[in-house]
Amino acid sequence: MRLLKTLFLSSTLLMASSVTSFADVKVVASIKPIHSLVAGVMEGVGEPDLIVDGQGSPHTFSMKPSQAQMLQSANIVFWVGHELEAFLEKPLETVGAKAISVELFDAPNLIKLGFREGGTFEKHSHAGHEEDDHDDHKEDDHADHKDDGHDDDKEHENHDDAHAGIDAHIWLDPMNAKAMVHVIKDALIAVDSDNASKYKANAEVVLGKLDTLTNEVMAELTPVKGKGYIVFHDAYQYFEKRFGVTASGSITVSPEVMPGVERITTIRARVQELGDTCLFAEPQFEPKLVGTVIEGTKAKSGVIDPLGSSLENGSDLYFNLIRNMASSIKECLSRVS
């Protein structure tokens, strides 16, 4: 049973709000995209601290003393959840025990997708979790979407089981970013009610920008819909299903586990089948594997970055991240037949 404090139910938020209000809230975010969304809601009030910065990846991250100090002084910590930032679990229970932990993976109305299996993306067969039919999901129905696997959770010990088999790269769908912004706003208001009006106004601005972003990227990627490509690791299906692009496989499901000969052989066969295609590396991980896979084929290489590692931190990072991913995919796929 995990003992982390979480803020999702309205009753809990109201309780927190009635207990205290911080004049100078110490806010921490785990990864750059989450930090960006939090920074947007905090605009004009304060700036959140960031744990995984630069070229760091939550898949391979190790805490440093300076980051432990962030947690120790934090009033509230925003992270995706143990599915992505497993390195944060114990620190949040120890040095960060006084902070309110907001696990955005539990945000209401979040769209969730099951893992895909194999180098050519078969659906994950984990019992009790069916992949959402995201393609048919309508934005007007977003508010009515039920949080998969959590409706019947009455006890916190069921939390881990409810998350099993679900892809944690939730931020790569801007509609999921909207769901997280609502939680971020409510959590900040709960600990800093003096600035409630600013958080509400900022959240509305961010939500509007996310709608604009979605429409822009949808239009930009329309010319390359239906063209298959290969990614370094299986991190992009939220982006794919939102914008109608089609990854046909990944070199590895998780970057913590490097692929063996059998998987490399499978992916090379898929690349050869696709012919003139694109294979996308990531700046956080070893690019030599990409060269190995495309050697002797017609495939072209590109780079997409799900974390915005080279982007300047701040409220604009999330939007630049999504736009840069779209531009990279379009640029490479526009060069293939």
Secondary structure, 3 states (H helix, E strand, C coil): CCCCCCCCCHHHHHHHHHHCCCCCCCEEECCHHHHHHHHHHCCCCCCCEECCCCCCCCCCCCCCHHHHHHHHHCCEEEECCCCCCHHHHHHHHCCCCCCEEEEHHHCCCCCCCECEECCCCEECCCCCCCCCCHHHCCHHHHHHCCCCCCCCCCCHHHHHHHHCCECCCHHHCHHHHHHHHHHHHHHHHHHCHHHHHHHHHHHHHHHHHHHHHHHHHHHHHHHHCCCEEEEEECCCHHHHHHHCCEEEEEEECCCCCCCCHHHHHHHHHHHHHHCCCEEEECCCCCCHHHHHHHCCCCCEEEECCCCCCCCCCCCCHHHHHHHHHHHHHHHHHCCCC
